[in-house]
Amino acid sequence: MKNVVLLLFVILLAIIPLIIQKDAEFGGADGQAEEVIGEVAPAYKPWFNAIWEPPSGEIESLLFSLQAALGASVIGYVIGYGKARKKYSSTKQ
Protein backbone atom coordinates (compact mmCIF):
# COMPACT_ATOMS: atom_id res chain seq x y z
CA MET A 1 0.00 0.00 0.00
CA LYS A 2 2.83 2.39 0.88
CA ASN A 3 4.47 1.76 -2.51
CA VAL A 4 1.25 2.60 -4.36
CA VAL A 5 0.91 5.88 -2.46
CA LEU A 6 4.53 6.77 -3.21
CA LEU A 7 4.05 5.92 -6.91
CA LEU A 8 0.95 8.12 -7.11
CA PHE A 9 2.85 10.93 -5.39
CA VAL A 10 5.68 10.69 -7.94
CA ILE A 11 3.19 10.70 -10.82
CA LEU A 12 1.50 13.79 -9.38
CA LEU A 13 4.86 15.52 -9.02
CA ALA A 14 5.49 14.91 -12.72
CA ILE A 15 2.02 15.92 -13.96
CA ILE A 16 1.17 18.96 -11.80
CA PRO A 17 3.78 21.30 -13.38
CA LEU A 18 2.48 20.39 -16.83
CA ILE A 19 -1.08 21.27 -15.78
CA ILE A 20 -0.18 24.50 -13.99
CA GLN A 21 2.09 25.86 -16.76
CA LYS A 22 0.23 24.75 -19.91
CA ASP A 23 2.21 26.90 -22.37
CA ALA A 24 5.55 26.60 -20.60
CA GLU A 25 8.60 25.67 -22.61
CA PHE A 26 10.75 23.15 -20.78
CA GLY A 27 14.22 23.61 -22.22
CA GLY A 28 17.52 22.12 -21.25
CA ALA A 29 20.62 23.62 -19.75
CA ASP A 30 22.48 23.44 -23.08
CA GLY A 31 20.19 25.97 -24.71
CA GLN A 32 20.35 28.31 -21.73
CA ALA A 33 24.16 28.11 -21.64
CA GLU A 34 24.33 28.87 -25.37
CA GLU A 35 22.20 31.99 -24.85
CA VAL A 36 24.36 33.23 -21.97
CA ILE A 37 27.58 32.62 -23.92
CA GLY A 38 26.09 34.57 -26.83
CA GLU A 39 25.36 37.50 -24.52
CA VAL A 40 28.69 37.46 -22.67
CA ALA A 41 30.99 36.80 -25.64
CA PRO A 42 29.23 37.45 -28.97
CA ALA A 43 32.39 36.66 -30.97
CA TYR A 44 32.82 33.23 -29.36
CA LYS A 45 33.42 30.38 -31.83
CA PRO A 46 32.96 26.76 -30.71
CA TRP A 47 36.13 24.65 -30.67
CA PHE A 48 34.51 21.88 -32.70
CA ASN A 49 31.22 20.97 -34.34
CA ALA A 50 29.02 17.99 -33.59
CA ILE A 51 29.83 14.85 -35.55
CA TRP A 52 26.14 14.04 -36.08
CA GLU A 53 23.01 16.08 -35.47
CA PRO A 54 19.76 14.18 -34.82
CA PRO A 55 17.20 14.92 -37.54
CA SER A 56 14.59 16.15 -35.03
CA GLY A 57 14.03 17.01 -31.41
CA GLU A 58 12.01 13.83 -30.94
CA ILE A 59 14.95 11.67 -32.03
CA GLU A 60 17.23 13.61 -29.69
CA SER A 61 14.79 13.03 -26.81
CA LEU A 62 14.57 9.34 -27.69
CA LEU A 63 18.35 8.96 -27.65
CA PHE A 64 18.57 10.80 -24.34
CA SER A 65 15.87 8.57 -22.85
CA LEU A 66 17.62 5.43 -24.08
CA GLN A 67 20.88 6.66 -22.57
CA ALA A 68 19.15 7.31 -19.23
CA ALA A 69 17.46 3.89 -19.30
CA LEU A 70 20.74 2.14 -20.08
CA GLY A 71 22.51 3.99 -17.27
CA ALA A 72 19.72 3.19 -14.79
CA SER A 73 19.83 -0.47 -15.85
CA VAL A 74 23.58 -0.68 -15.27
CA ILE A 75 23.28 1.00 -11.87
CA GLY A 76 20.37 -1.28 -10.90
CA TYR A 77 22.28 -4.36 -11.99
CA VAL A 78 25.38 -3.38 -10.00
CA ILE A 79 23.34 -2.65 -6.87
CA GLY A 80 21.35 -5.88 -7.23
CA TYR A 81 24.48 -7.91 -7.87
CA GLY A 82 26.16 -6.42 -4.82
CA LYS A 83 23.17 -7.13 -2.57
CA ALA A 84 22.80 -10.69 -3.84
CA ARG A 85 26.52 -11.34 -3.48
CA LYS A 86 26.47 -10.03 0.08
CA LYS A 87 23.36 -12.07 0.92
CA TYR A 88 24.62 -15.38 -0.48
CA SER A 89 28.21 -15.00 0.71
CA SER A 90 27.10 -14.52 4.33
CA THR A 91 24.90 -17.67 4.28
CA LYS A 92 27.77 -19.94 3.18
CA GLN A 93 30.00 -19.11 6.14
N, CA, C and O atoms as a GROMACS GRO file, in nm:
protein
  372
    1MET      N    1   0.083  -0.119   0.000
    1MET     CA    2   0.000   0.000   0.000
    1MET      C    3   0.088   0.126   0.000
    1MET      O    4   0.059   0.223  -0.070
    2LYS      N    5   0.194   0.123   0.080
    2LYS     CA    6   0.283   0.239   0.088
    2LYS      C    7   0.349   0.266  -0.047
    2LYS      O    8   0.367   0.382  -0.085
    3ASN      N    9   0.385   0.159  -0.120
    3ASN     CA   10   0.447   0.176  -0.251
    3ASN      C   11   0.351   0.239  -0.351
    3ASN      O   12   0.392   0.320  -0.434
    4VAL      N   13   0.225   0.203  -0.345
    4VAL     CA   14   0.125   0.260  -0.436
    4VAL      C   15   0.108   0.409  -0.409
    4VAL      O   16   0.098   0.488  -0.502
    5VAL      N   17   0.104   0.446  -0.283
    5VAL     CA   18   0.090   0.588  -0.246
    5VAL      C   19   0.212   0.666  -0.295
    5VAL      O   20   0.198   0.776  -0.349
    6LEU      N   21   0.332   0.610  -0.275
    6LEU     CA   22   0.452   0.677  -0.321
    6LEU      C   23   0.454   0.691  -0.474
    6LEU      O   24   0.495   0.794  -0.526
    7LEU      N   25   0.411   0.587  -0.544
    7LEU     CA   26   0.405   0.592  -0.691
    7LEU      C   27   0.308   0.700  -0.737
    7LEU      O   28   0.338   0.776  -0.829
    8LEU      N   29   0.192   0.708  -0.676
    8LEU     CA   30   0.095   0.812  -0.711
    8LEU      C   31   0.150   0.951  -0.682
    8LEU      O   32   0.126   1.044  -0.759
    9PHE      N   33   0.224   0.965  -0.574
    9PHE     CA   34   0.285   1.093  -0.539
    9PHE      C   35   0.388   1.134  -0.645
    9PHE      O   36   0.392   1.251  -0.685
   10VAL      N   37   0.468   1.040  -0.690
   10VAL     CA   38   0.568   1.070  -0.794
   10VAL      C   39   0.499   1.109  -0.924
   10VAL      O   40   0.542   1.202  -0.992
   11ILE      N   41   0.393   1.038  -0.960
   11ILE     CA   42   0.319   1.070  -1.082
   11ILE      C   43   0.260   1.211  -1.072
   11ILE      O   44   0.266   1.288  -1.168
   12LEU      N   45   0.203   1.245  -0.957
   12LEU     CA   46   0.150   1.379  -0.938
   12LEU      C   47   0.259   1.485  -0.948
   12LEU      O   48   0.237   1.592  -1.005
   13LEU      N   49   0.376   1.457  -0.891
   13LEU     CA   50   0.486   1.552  -0.902
   13LEU      C   51   0.528   1.575  -1.047
   13LEU      O   52   0.574   1.684  -1.082
   14ALA      N   53   0.513   1.476  -1.131
   14ALA     CA   54   0.549   1.491  -1.272
   14ALA      C   55   0.439   1.561  -1.352
   14ALA      O   56   0.469   1.633  -1.447
   15ILE      N   57   0.314   1.540  -1.316
   15ILE     CA   58   0.202   1.592  -1.396
   15ILE      C   59   0.161   1.734  -1.356
   15ILE      O   60   0.125   1.814  -1.442
   16ILE      N   61   0.166   1.766  -1.228
   16ILE     CA   62   0.118   1.896  -1.180
   16ILE      C   63   0.185   2.014  -1.250
   16ILE      O   64   0.115   2.107  -1.291
   17PRO      N   65   0.318   2.016  -1.266
   17PRO     CA   66   0.378   2.130  -1.338
   17PRO      C   67   0.328   2.144  -1.482
   17PRO      O   68   0.316   2.255  -1.533
   18LEU      N   69   0.298   2.032  -1.546
   18LEU     CA   70   0.248   2.039  -1.682
   18LEU      C   71   0.106   2.097  -1.687
   18LEU      O   72   0.070   2.163  -1.785
   19ILE      N   73   0.028   2.073  -1.584
   19ILE     CA   74  -0.108   2.127  -1.578
   19ILE      C   75  -0.105   2.275  -1.542
   19ILE      O   76  -0.178   2.355  -1.601
   20ILE      N   77  -0.023   2.311  -1.445
   20ILE     CA   78  -0.018   2.450  -1.399
   20ILE      C   79   0.038   2.543  -1.506
   20ILE      O   80  -0.017   2.651  -1.529
   21GLN      N   81   0.145   2.505  -1.573
   21GLN     CA   82   0.209   2.586  -1.676
   21GLN      C   83   0.183   2.524  -1.814
   21GLN      O   84   0.272   2.462  -1.872
   22LYS      N   85   0.062   2.540  -1.866
   22LYS     CA   86   0.023   2.475  -1.991
   22LYS      C   87   0.110   2.516  -2.110
   22LYS      O   88   0.145   2.431  -2.191
   23ASP      N   89   0.144   2.643  -2.121
   23ASP     CA   90   0.221   2.690  -2.237
   23ASP      C   91   0.369   2.707  -2.206
   23ASP      O   92   0.441   2.774  -2.280
   24ALA      N   93   0.414   2.646  -2.098
   24ALA     CA   94   0.555   2.660  -2.060
   24ALA      C   95   0.644   2.581  -2.155
   24ALA      O   96   0.607   2.476  -2.207
   25GLU      N   97   0.761   2.636  -2.176
   25GLU     CA   98   0.860   2.567  -2.261
   25GLU      C   99   0.967   2.512  -2.168
   25GLU      O  100   1.038   2.587  -2.101
   26PHE      N  101   0.977   2.380  -2.164
   26PHE     CA  102   1.075   2.315  -2.078
   26PHE      C  103   1.200   2.287  -2.160
   26PHE      O  104   1.207   2.188  -2.233
   27GLY      N  105   1.298   2.375  -2.148
   27GLY     CA  106   1.422   2.361  -2.222
   27GLY      C  107   1.532   2.306  -2.135
   27GLY      O  108   1.520   2.299  -2.012
   28GLY      N  109   1.639   2.268  -2.198
   28GLY     CA  110   1.752   2.212  -2.125
   28GLY      C  111   1.856   2.316  -2.091
   28GLY      O  112   1.847   2.431  -2.132
   29ALA      N  113   1.955   2.274  -2.018
   29ALA     CA  114   2.062   2.362  -1.975
   29ALA      C  115   2.153   2.400  -2.093
   29ALA      O  116   2.213   2.507  -2.092
   30ASP      N  117   2.163   2.314  -2.193
   30ASP     CA  118   2.248   2.344  -2.308
   30ASP      C  119   2.202   2.470  -2.381
   30ASP      O  120   2.282   2.556  -2.416
   31GLY      N  121   2.072   2.480  -2.402
   31GLY     CA  122   2.019   2.597  -2.471
   31GLY      C  123   2.037   2.724  -2.390
   31GLY      O  124   2.068   2.830  -2.446
   32GLN      N  125   2.017   2.715  -2.260
   32GLN     CA  126   2.035   2.832  -2.173
   32GLN      C  127   2.182   2.874  -2.171
   32GLN      O  128   2.212   2.993  -2.174
   33ALA      N  129   2.273   2.778  -2.165
   33ALA     CA  130   2.416   2.811  -2.164
   33ALA      C  131   2.456   2.876  -2.296
   33ALA      O  132   2.536   2.969  -2.297
   34GLU      N  133   2.402   2.828  -2.405
   34GLU     CA  134   2.432   2.887  -2.537
   34GLU      C  135   2.387   3.032  -2.544
   34GLU      O  136   2.458   3.117  -2.598
   35GLU      N  137   2.270   3.061  -2.487
   35GLU     CA  138   2.220   3.199  -2.485
   35GLU      C  139   2.311   3.290  -2.402
   35GLU      O  140   2.343   3.401  -2.443
   36VAL      N  141   2.352   3.242  -2.285
   36VAL     CA  142   2.436   3.323  -2.197
   36VAL      C  143   2.572   3.347  -2.262
   36VAL      O  144   2.625   3.459  -2.255
   37ILE      N  145   2.629   3.246  -2.324
   37ILE     CA  146   2.758   3.262  -2.392
   37ILE      C  147   2.744   3.365  -2.504
   37ILE      O  148   2.834   3.447  -2.525
   38GLY      N  149   2.632   3.360  -2.577
   38GLY     CA  150   2.609   3.457  -2.683
   38GLY      C  151   2.601   3.599  -2.631
   38GLY      O  152   2.644   3.693  -2.699
   39GLU      N  153   2.545   3.617  -2.510
   39GLU     CA  154   2.536   3.750  -2.452
   39GLU      C  155   2.671   3.798  -2.397
   39GLU      O  156   2.708   3.914  -2.416
   40VAL      N  157   2.744   3.708  -2.331
   40VAL     CA  158   2.869   3.746  -2.267
   40VAL      C  159   2.981   3.766  -2.368
   40VAL      O  160   3.057   3.862  -2.360
   41ALA      N  161   2.991   3.674  -2.464
   41ALA     CA  162   3.099   3.680  -2.564
   41ALA      C  163   3.041   3.656  -2.702
   41ALA      O  164   3.042   3.543  -2.751
   42PRO      N  165   2.989   3.762  -2.767
   42PRO     CA  166   2.923   3.745  -2.897
   42PRO      C  167   3.016   3.692  -3.006
   42PRO      O  168   2.969   3.631  -3.102
   43ALA      N  169   3.146   3.711  -2.994
   43ALA     CA  170   3.240   3.666  -3.097
   43ALA      C  171   3.290   3.524  -3.071
   43ALA      O  172   3.379   3.477  -3.142
   44TYR      N  173   3.235   3.457  -2.971
   44TYR     CA  174   3.282   3.323  -2.936
   44TYR      C  175   3.255   3.225  -3.050
   44TYR      O  176   3.146   3.223  -3.107
   45LYS      N  177   3.355   3.144  -3.082
   45LYS     CA  178   3.342   3.038  -3.183
   45LYS      C  179   3.364   2.904  -3.112
   45LYS      O  180   3.462   2.890  -3.039
   46PRO      N  181   3.276   2.807  -3.133
   46PRO     CA  182   3.296   2.676  -3.071
   46PRO      C  183   3.427   2.612  -3.119
   46PRO      O  184   3.471   2.636  -3.231
   47TRP      N  185   3.487   2.531  -3.033
   47TRP     CA  186   3.613   2.465  -3.067
   47TRP      C  187   3.595   2.358  -3.173
   47TRP      O  188   3.684   2.334  -3.255
   48PHE      N  189   3.478   2.293  -3.172
   48PHE     CA  190   3.451   2.188  -3.270
   48PHE      C  191   3.301   2.180  -3.294
   48PHE      O  192   3.222   2.232  -3.216
   49ASN      N  193   3.264   2.116  -3.402
   49ASN     CA  194   3.122   2.096  -3.434
   49ASN      C  195   3.082   1.954  -3.403
   49ASN      O  196   3.166   1.864  -3.394
   50ALA      N  197   2.953   1.933  -3.387
   50ALA     CA  198   2.902   1.799  -3.359
   50ALA      C  199   2.928   1.708  -3.478
   50ALA      O  200   2.921   1.750  -3.594
   51ILE      N  201   2.959   1.583  -3.448
   51ILE     CA  202   2.983   1.485  -3.555
   51ILE      C  203   2.853   1.453  -3.627
   51ILE      O  204   2.850   1.440  -3.750
   52TRP      N  205   2.744   1.439  -3.550
   52TRP     CA  206   2.614   1.404  -3.608
   52TRP      C  207   2.505   1.479  -3.533
   52TRP      O  208   2.503   1.480  -3.410
   53GLU      N  209   2.417   1.540  -3.605
   53GLU     CA  210   2.301   1.608  -3.547
   53GLU      C  211   2.178   1.522  -3.569
   53GLU      O  212   2.151   1.481  -3.682
   54PRO      N  213   2.101   1.493  -3.463
   54PRO     CA  214   1.976   1.418  -3.482
   54PRO      C  215   1.882   1.496  -3.574
   54PRO      O  216   1.877   1.618  -3.568
   55PRO      N  217   1.807   1.424  -3.659
   55PRO     CA  218   1.720   1.492  -3.754
   55PRO      C  219   1.607   1.573  -3.690
   55PRO      O  220   1.555   1.666  -3.753
   56SER      N  221   1.567   1.539  -3.567
   56SER     CA  222   1.459   1.615  -3.503
   56SER      C  223   1.476   1.612  -3.351
   56SER      O  224   1.556   1.536  -3.297
   57GLY      N  225   1.400   1.696  -3.286
   57GLY     CA  226   1.402   1.701  -3.141
   57GLY      C  227   1.350   1.573  -3.077
   57GLY      O  228   1.394   1.534  -2.969
   58GLU      N  229   1.256   1.508  -3.146
   58GLU     CA  230   1.201   1.383  -3.094
   58GLU      C  231   1.307   1.274  -3.092
   58GLU      O  232   1.316   1.197  -2.996
   59ILE      N  233   1.388   1.267  -3.198
   59ILE     CA  234   1.495   1.167  -3.203
   59ILE      C  235   1.598   1.196  -3.094
   59ILE      O  236   1.649   1.104  -3.030
   60GLU      N  237   1.628   1.323  -3.073
   60GLU     CA  238   1.723   1.361  -2.969
   60GLU      C  239   1.670   1.321  -2.831
   60GLU      O  240   1.745   1.270  -2.748
   61SER      N  241   1.540   1.343  -2.808
   61SER     CA  242   1.479   1.303  -2.681
   61SER      C  243   1.481   1.152  -2.665
   61SER      O  244   1.505   1.101  -2.556
   62LEU      N  245   1.454   1.080  -2.773
   62LEU     CA  246   1.457   0.934  -2.769
   62LEU      C  247   1.596   0.883  -2.732
   62LEU      O  248   1.610   0.795  -2.646
   63LEU      N  249   1.698   0.938  -2.794
   63LEU     CA  250   1.835   0.896  -2.765
   63LEU      C  251   1.872   0.928  -2.621
   63LEU      O  252   1.939   0.849  -2.555
   64PHE      N  253   1.830   1.043  -2.573
   64PHE     CA  254   1.857   1.080  -2.434
   64PHE      C  255   1.787   0.985  -2.339
   64PHE      O  256   1.845   0.943  -2.238
   65SER      N  257   1.662   0.950  -2.370
   65SER     CA  258   1.587   0.857  -2.285
   65SER      C  259   1.650   0.719  -2.285
   65SER      O  260   1.659   0.655  -2.180
   66LEU      N  261   1.695   0.673  -2.401
   66LEU     CA  262   1.762   0.543  -2.408
   66LEU      C  263   1.892   0.544  -2.327
   66LEU      O  264   1.924   0.447  -2.260
   67GLN      N  265   1.964   0.653  -2.334
   67GLN     CA  266   2.088   0.666  -2.257
   67GLN      C  267   2.057   0.662  -2.107
   67GLN      O  268   2.127   0.595  -2.032
   68ALA      N  269   1.953   0.731  -2.065
   68ALA     CA  270   1.915   0.731  -1.923
   68ALA      C  271   1.870   0.592  -1.879
   68ALA      O  272   1.905   0.546  -1.770
   69ALA      N  273   1.792   0.524  -1.964
   69ALA     CA  274   1.746   0.389  -1.930
   69ALA      C  275   1.863   0.291  -1.920
   69ALA      O  276   1.866   0.206  -1.831
   70LEU      N  277   1.957   0.302  -2.011
   70LEU     CA  278   2.074   0.214  -2.008
   70LEU      C  279   2.156   0.240  -1.881
   70LEU      O  280   2.199   0.145  -1.815
   71GLY      N  281   2.177   0.365  -1.848
   71GLY     CA  282   2.251   0.399  -1.727
   71GLY      C  283   2.180   0.349  -1.602
   71GLY      O  284   2.244   0.294  -1.512
   72ALA      N  285   2.048   0.367  -1.595
   72ALA     CA  286   1.972   0.319  -1.479
   72ALA      C  287   1.977   0.167  -1.470
   72ALA      O  288   1.983   0.111  -1.361
   73SER      N  289   1.975   0.099  -1.584
   73SER     CA  290   1.983  -0.047  -1.585
   73SER      C  291   2.118  -0.094  -1.531
   73SER      O  292   2.124  -0.188  -1.452
   74VAL      N  293   2.224  -0.030  -1.574
   74VAL     CA  294   2.358  -0.068  -1.527
   74VAL      C  295   2.368  -0.044  -1.376
   74VAL      O  296   2.417  -0.130  -1.303
   75ILE      N  297   2.323   0.071  -1.330
   75ILE     CA  298   2.328   0.100  -1.187
   75ILE      C  299   2.243   0.000  -1.108
   75ILE      O  300   2.287  -0.050  -1.005
   76GLY      N  301   2.123  -0.030  -1.157
   76GLY     CA  302   2.037  -0.128  -1.090
   76GLY      C  303   2.099  -0.266  -1.086
   76GLY      O  304   2.089  -0.335  -0.985
   77TYR      N  305   2.163  -0.306  -1.195
   77TYR     CA  306   2.228  -0.436  -1.199
   77TYR      C  307   2.342  -0.442  -1.098
   77TYR      O  308   2.354  -0.540  -1.024
   78VAL      N  309   2.424  -0.340  -1.093
   78VAL     CA  310   2.538  -0.338  -1.000
   78VAL      C  311   2.490  -0.342  -0.856
   78VAL      O  312   2.546  -0.415  -0.774
   79ILE      N  313   2.387  -0.265  -0.824
   79ILE     CA  314   2.334  -0.265  -0.687
   79ILE      C  315   2.274  -0.401  -0.654
   79ILE      O  316   2.298  -0.455  -0.546
   80GLY      N  317   2.195  -0.456  -0.745
   80GLY     CA  318   2.135  -0.588  -0.723
   80GLY      C  319   2.239  -0.698  -0.710
   80GLY      O  320   2.226  -0.786  -0.625
   81TYR      N  321   2.340  -0.692  -0.792
   81TYR     CA  322   2.448  -0.791  -0.787
   81TYR      C  323   2.521  -0.783  -0.654
   81TYR      O  324   2.552  -0.885  -0.593
   82GLY      N  325   2.547  -0.662  -0.610
   82GLY     CA  326   2.616  -0.642  -0.482
   82GLY      C  327   2.533  -0.693  -0.365
   82GLY      O  328   2.587  -0.756  -0.274
   83LYS      N  329   2.403  -0.666  -0.366
   83LYS     CA  330   2.317  -0.713  -0.257
   83LYS      C  331   2.307  -0.864  -0.258
   83LYS      O  332   2.314  -0.927  -0.152
   84ALA      N  333   2.291  -0.924  -0.375
   84ALA     CA  334   2.280  -1.069  -0.384
   84ALA      C  335   2.412  -1.136  -0.343
   84ALA      O  336   2.411  -1.238  -0.275
   85ARG      N  337   2.521  -1.078  -0.383
   85ARG     CA  338   2.652  -1.134  -0.348
   85ARG      C  339   2.672  -1.129  -0.196
   85ARG      O  340   2.721  -1.225  -0.136
   86LYS      N  341   2.634  -1.017  -0.137
   86LYS     CA  342   2.646  -1.003   0.008
   86LYS      C  343   2.556  -1.102   0.079
   86LYS      O  344   2.596  -1.164   0.178
   87LYS      N  345   2.434  -1.118   0.029
   87LYS     CA  346   2.336  -1.207   0.092
   87LYS      C  347   2.382  -1.352   0.087
   87LYS      O  348   2.378  -1.423   0.188
   88TYR      N  349   2.426  -1.398  -0.031
   88TYR     CA  350   2.462  -1.538  -0.048
   88TYR      C  351   2.601  -1.570   0.007
   88TYR      O  352   2.628  -1.686   0.040
   89SER      N  353   2.688  -1.473   0.016
   89SER     CA  354   2.821  -1.501   0.071
   89SER      C  355   2.814  -1.514   0.223
   89SER      O  356   2.892  -1.588   0.282
   90SER      N  357   2.722  -1.444   0.287
   90SER     CA  358   2.710  -1.452   0.433
   90SER      C  359   2.640  -1.580   0.476
   90SER      O  360   2.660  -1.624   0.590
   91THR      N  361   2.560  -1.644   0.391
   91THR     CA  362   2.490  -1.767   0.428
   91THR      C  363   2.581  -1.888   0.417
   91THR      O  364   2.556  -1.989   0.484
   92LYS      N  365   2.686  -1.881   0.336
   92LYS     CA  366   2.777  -1.994   0.318
   92LYS      C  367   2.871  -2.010   0.434
   92LYS      O  368   2.918  -2.122   0.460
   93GLN      N  369   2.900  -1.905   0.506
   93GLN     CA  370   3.000  -1.911   0.614
   93GLN      C  371   2.943  -1.957   0.742
   93GLN      O  372   3.015  -1.967   0.842
   0.00000   0.00000   0.00000
